[in-house]
Amino acid sequence: MRKIRAQAEIDRKKRKNQILVGGVMIAVLVTSIVAFSFGSGGNDGDSSKVSENGVDFFRQNGVWVAEIDGGVFGFQNLPSEVSDVDVDVSIGLGQYTGQVLYFVNPNEGANEVLTNIGRYVLRYQEACLNGDDCEGDLPMKDCDDNLIIFEGGDATEVYQDGSCVFIVGDSLKGTDAFLYKVLQII
C-alpha cells in the first residue's frame, strides 16, 4: 500500500530532482567547454595556430576555434578571409544577451550564429519579416525585434536596420564577419 503524501512534500521532491538534474547538466556543459578549450575535445590532426587581430585561432575538426573574453567560439573563416565582406552593423553581444533571437530564412549561417552566441540568448525561433510573404505558422516580426535575416545575393555583405541584421550572399562568410564584429574582433 502506497503512503499518501502531502502536495508540499511532492513539490519539494520534484524541485529537488529538477535542481539535481540541472546541476548535472551544467557540470557536463562546463566540463565539455573546458575540455574543448584545452584541446582534449578531439582533434582531426590539424593543429594549426594563427594569430589575427590579437586573437589566437586554433584549427580543430575543420573549424577555427578561439577563446575570446573567457568564451570559446568557432568559425569557418578567419578574420582575414572575411576582410572583403562589407559589415555595417553597430550591434554588440550585449544586445542579444538574455533576449529572444529570431531567424528569417535560416540556413547554415544560423547554425553558426547559434553555436557561438546561442548560449547568451534567452531562446531562438524562426520568424517572418513583417510585410514579407510567409509560409507556415511563423510569427511576424519587425526590426524592433532581434532578427537575423539571410538573403541570397552575388556580393556578400552584412548591414543593419534597427534591430534587424541582414546577411546577404555567402551566408557562412557573412555570418563569420558579423560574429567577428559582434565580438569586437574586426
Contacts in CASP RR format, 6 or more apart in sequence:
PFRMAT RR
TARGET T0000
AUTHOR 0000-0000-0000
METHOD contacts of the structure
MODEL  1
MRKIRAQAEIDRKKRKNQILVGGVMIAVLVTSIVAFSFGSGGNDGDSSKV
SENGVDFFRQNGVWVAEIDGGVFGFQNLPSEVSDVDVDVSIGLGQYTGQV
LYFVNPNEGANEVLTNIGRYVLRYQEACLNGDDCEGDLPMKDCDDNLIIF
EGGDATEVYQDGSCVFIVGDSLKGTDAFLYKVLQII
32 41 0 8 1.000
33 71 0 8 1.000
33 72 0 8 1.000
35 41 0 8 1.000
36 60 0 8 1.000
36 65 0 8 1.000
36 72 0 8 1.000
37 65 0 8 1.000
37 67 0 8 1.000
37 71 0 8 1.000
37 72 0 8 1.000
39 58 0 8 1.000
39 60 0 8 1.000
41 60 0 8 1.000
42 60 0 8 1.000
42 61 0 8 1.000
43 60 0 8 1.000
43 61 0 8 1.000
44 60 0 8 1.000
44 61 0 8 1.000
44 62 0 8 1.000
46 59 0 8 1.000
46 60 0 8 1.000
46 61 0 8 1.000
46 62 0 8 1.000
47 58 0 8 1.000
47 59 0 8 1.000
47 60 0 8 1.000
48 58 0 8 1.000
48 59 0 8 1.000
49 56 0 8 1.000
49 57 0 8 1.000
49 58 0 8 1.000
49 59 0 8 1.000
50 56 0 8 1.000
50 57 0 8 1.000
50 59 0 8 1.000
50 64 0 8 1.000
50 78 0 8 1.000
51 57 0 8 1.000
52 78 0 8 1.000
52 79 0 8 1.000
52 80 0 8 1.000
53 79 0 8 1.000
53 180 0 8 1.000
53 185 0 8 1.000
53 186 0 8 1.000
55 66 0 8 1.000
55 68 0 8 1.000
55 79 0 8 1.000
55 185 0 8 1.000
56 66 0 8 1.000
56 67 0 8 1.000
57 64 0 8 1.000
57 65 0 8 1.000
57 66 0 8 1.000
57 75 0 8 1.000
57 78 0 8 1.000
58 64 0 8 1.000
58 65 0 8 1.000
58 66 0 8 1.000
59 65 0 8 1.000
63 74 0 8 1.000
63 75 0 8 1.000
63 76 0 8 1.000
64 74 0 8 1.000
64 75 0 8 1.000
64 76 0 8 1.000
64 77 0 8 1.000
64 78 0 8 1.000
65 72 0 8 1.000
65 73 0 8 1.000
65 74 0 8 1.000
65 75 0 8 1.000
66 72 0 8 1.000
66 73 0 8 1.000
66 74 0 8 1.000
66 75 0 8 1.000
67 73 0 8 1.000
68 183 0 8 1.000
68 185 0 8 1.000
69 183 0 8 1.000
73 116 0 8 1.000
73 179 0 8 1.000
73 183 0 8 1.000
74 112 0 8 1.000
74 115 0 8 1.000
74 116 0 8 1.000
75 112 0 8 1.000
75 116 0 8 1.000
75 176 0 8 1.000
75 179 0 8 1.000
75 180 0 8 1.000
76 112 0 8 1.000
76 172 0 8 1.000
76 173 0 8 1.000
76 176 0 8 1.000
77 172 0 8 1.000
77 173 0 8 1.000
77 176 0 8 1.000
79 180 0 8 1.000
79 185 0 8 1.000
79 186 0 8 1.000
81 173 0 8 1.000
81 176 0 8 1.000
82 173 0 8 1.000
82 174 0 8 1.000
82 176 0 8 1.000
82 177 0 8 1.000
82 180 0 8 1.000
82 186 0 8 1.000
83 186 0 8 1.000
84 156 0 8 1.000
85 156 0 8 1.000
85 157 0 8 1.000
85 158 0 8 1.000
85 173 0 8 1.000
85 174 0 8 1.000
85 177 0 8 1.000
86 155 0 8 1.000
86 156 0 8 1.000
86 157 0 8 1.000
86 158 0 8 1.000
86 159 0 8 1.000
87 157 0 8 1.000
87 158 0 8 1.000
87 159 0 8 1.000
87 174 0 8 1.000
87 177 0 8 1.000
87 178 0 8 1.000
87 180 0 8 1.000
87 181 0 8 1.000
87 186 0 8 1.000
88 157 0 8 1.000
88 158 0 8 1.000
88 159 0 8 1.000
88 160 0 8 1.000
89 158 0 8 1.000
89 159 0 8 1.000
89 160 0 8 1.000
89 165 0 8 1.000
89 178 0 8 1.000
89 181 0 8 1.000
89 182 0 8 1.000
90 160 0 8 1.000
91 160 0 8 1.000
91 163 0 8 1.000
91 165 0 8 1.000
91 181 0 8 1.000
91 182 0 8 1.000
92 181 0 8 1.000
92 182 0 8 1.000
92 184 0 8 1.000
93 117 0 8 1.000
93 120 0 8 1.000
93 182 0 8 1.000
93 183 0 8 1.000
94 120 0 8 1.000
95 146 0 8 1.000
95 163 0 8 1.000
96 117 0 8 1.000
96 120 0 8 1.000
96 121 0 8 1.000
96 146 0 8 1.000
96 182 0 8 1.000
97 120 0 8 1.000
97 121 0 8 1.000
98 120 0 8 1.000
98 121 0 8 1.000
98 122 0 8 1.000
99 121 0 8 1.000
99 122 0 8 1.000
99 146 0 8 1.000
100 121 0 8 1.000
100 122 0 8 1.000
100 123 0 8 1.000
100 124 0 8 1.000
100 125 0 8 1.000
100 145 0 8 1.000
100 146 0 8 1.000
101 113 0 8 1.000
101 117 0 8 1.000
101 118 0 8 1.000
101 121 0 8 1.000
101 122 0 8 1.000
101 123 0 8 1.000
101 124 0 8 1.000
101 125 0 8 1.000
101 146 0 8 1.000
101 148 0 8 1.000
102 124 0 8 1.000
102 125 0 8 1.000
102 126 0 8 1.000
102 127 0 8 1.000
102 139 0 8 1.000
102 141 0 8 1.000
102 145 0 8 1.000
102 146 0 8 1.000
102 147 0 8 1.000
102 148 0 8 1.000
103 110 0 8 1.000
103 113 0 8 1.000
103 124 0 8 1.000
103 125 0 8 1.000
103 126 0 8 1.000
103 127 0 8 1.000
103 147 0 8 1.000
103 148 0 8 1.000
103 149 0 8 1.000
103 150 0 8 1.000
104 126 0 8 1.000
104 127 0 8 1.000
104 128 0 8 1.000
104 129 0 8 1.000
104 132 0 8 1.000
104 141 0 8 1.000
104 147 0 8 1.000
104 148 0 8 1.000
104 149 0 8 1.000
104 150 0 8 1.000
105 149 0 8 1.000
105 150 0 8 1.000
105 151 0 8 1.000
106 126 0 8 1.000
106 150 0 8 1.000
107 150 0 8 1.000
107 171 0 8 1.000
108 171 0 8 1.000
108 172 0 8 1.000
109 150 0 8 1.000
109 167 0 8 1.000
109 171 0 8 1.000
109 172 0 8 1.000
109 174 0 8 1.000
109 175 0 8 1.000
110 148 0 8 1.000
110 150 0 8 1.000
110 175 0 8 1.000
112 172 0 8 1.000
112 175 0 8 1.000
112 176 0 8 1.000
112 179 0 8 1.000
113 148 0 8 1.000
113 175 0 8 1.000
113 178 0 8 1.000
113 179 0 8 1.000
114 124 0 8 1.000
116 179 0 8 1.000
117 179 0 8 1.000
117 182 0 8 1.000
118 124 0 8 1.000
121 146 0 8 1.000
125 139 0 8 1.000
126 138 0 8 1.000
127 138 0 8 1.000
127 139 0 8 1.000
127 140 0 8 1.000
127 141 0 8 1.000
127 145 0 8 1.000
127 147 0 8 1.000
128 134 0 8 1.000
128 138 0 8 1.000
128 139 0 8 1.000
128 140 0 8 1.000
128 141 0 8 1.000
129 140 0 8 1.000
129 141 0 8 1.000
129 142 0 8 1.000
129 147 0 8 1.000
129 149 0 8 1.000
129 164 0 8 1.000
130 140 0 8 1.000
130 141 0 8 1.000
130 142 0 8 1.000
131 140 0 8 1.000
134 140 0 8 1.000
141 147 0 8 1.000
142 164 0 8 1.000
143 161 0 8 1.000
143 162 0 8 1.000
143 163 0 8 1.000
143 164 0 8 1.000
144 162 0 8 1.000
144 163 0 8 1.000
145 163 0 8 1.000
146 163 0 8 1.000
147 163 0 8 1.000
147 164 0 8 1.000
147 165 0 8 1.000
148 164 0 8 1.000
148 165 0 8 1.000
148 167 0 8 1.000
148 178 0 8 1.000
149 164 0 8 1.000
149 165 0 8 1.000
149 166 0 8 1.000
149 167 0 8 1.000
150 167 0 8 1.000
150 171 0 8 1.000
151 166 0 8 1.000
151 167 0 8 1.000
151 168 0 8 1.000
151 169 0 8 1.000
152 168 0 8 1.000
152 169 0 8 1.000
152 171 0 8 1.000
153 168 0 8 1.000
153 169 0 8 1.000
154 169 0 8 1.000
155 168 0 8 1.000
155 169 0 8 1.000
156 168 0 8 1.000
156 169 0 8 1.000
156 170 0 8 1.000
156 173 0 8 1.000
156 174 0 8 1.000
156 177 0 8 1.000
157 166 0 8 1.000
157 168 0 8 1.000
157 169 0 8 1.000
157 174 0 8 1.000
158 165 0 8 1.000
158 166 0 8 1.000
158 167 0 8 1.000
158 168 0 8 1.000
158 174 0 8 1.000
158 177 0 8 1.000
158 178 0 8 1.000
158 181 0 8 1.000
159 165 0 8 1.000
159 166 0 8 1.000
159 168 0 8 1.000
160 166 0 8 1.000
165 178 0 8 1.000
167 174 0 8 1.000
167 175 0 8 1.000
167 178 0 8 1.000
177 186 0 8 1.000
180 186 0 8 1.000
END
